Amino acid sequence: MYRLASVDSSGRIRDRSIIGAMGWEPGARLDIRQGGNVIVARRDRQGVFTVTGQGHLLLPAAVRHWCGLAAGERVLLTADRAANLLVVYPPIALDEMVAQAERAVLGGDPA
């Protein structure tokens, strides 16, 4: 499952459909990590983060700052329920993926 969604000034991603598709209910504990220009969320009984009472994913401030994610920016969300994995691709990750695709198709560096 894929979705595009905006991040608000508090770090909330308001698209509840992807959280629902994952089977994560409000209060579900999550482990949220960043690495390689992406943010990864997994359900984890020991996780320190939770799905909000309204069913939103809330990205911690440190994670948002790490990837330069500002309020109002859109992210690509990918969900793999079988792997219990939700990946958030901020603009920096999308920029790199597009550049790699252009290099693969056009050869060399993108214009």
Buried (B, 14 or more C-beta within 10 A) or exposed (E): EEBEBEBBEEBBBBBBEBBEBBEBEEEBBBBBEBEEBBBBBBBBEEBEBBBBEEBBBBBBEEBBEBBEBEEEBBBBBBBEEEEBBBBBBBBBBBEBBEEEEBEEEEEEEEE
